[in-house]
Amino acid sequence: MYVTISDFIKEWNKEALLTQKVLDGLTDDSLKQQVYPEGRTLGRIVWHFTTNIPDYLAHFGFKIDGIEENAESVPTSAKEIAETFKNISFNAARVIEKQWTDESLKQIQEAFGRQETNAAILMGLIKHIVHHRGQATVLMRQAGIKPFGVYGPPKEDWIHLGVQNPPL
């Protein structure tokens, strides 16, 4: 759990960079990849967690600008989504640093039907992005794209580590 805003910002920036590397690997065509025929597309999933950041923070009391455009209207440009994420994640870090203090992290408020500390609420935002980032990497595979190795190398890169048969 985060004890200081600085602790959170370090984790946020690390996870944002990993997410950015995943998003930078998307192609315009890959955005159409669906989970299943009636399901969300890869583009919809990454746009969701991107546009959700300011909405989530605003819900918990931050003064932050949201996305001007309709969050339901998914861009067809992978580059646009990646750039939007970069800008939003950078802005979110600045807003959190300016509007909350270390003491703010100890405060409790209702979050999705439970009483949570603000530290847990911020951790929930990171977990939300990580959850959807995992979905995105699977859909990237299905779209024929080698995903960025977030917490370890993708299967194609094990050979560079001297491993012929990577673990499953």
Secondary structure by P-SEA (a helix, b strand, c coil): ccccaaaaaaaaaaaaaaaaaaaaaccccccccccccccccaaaaaaaaaaaaaaaaaaacccccccccccccccccaaaaaaaaaaaaaaaaaaaaaccccccccbbbbcccccccaaaaaaaaaaaaaaaaaaaaaaaaaaccccccccccccccccccccccccc
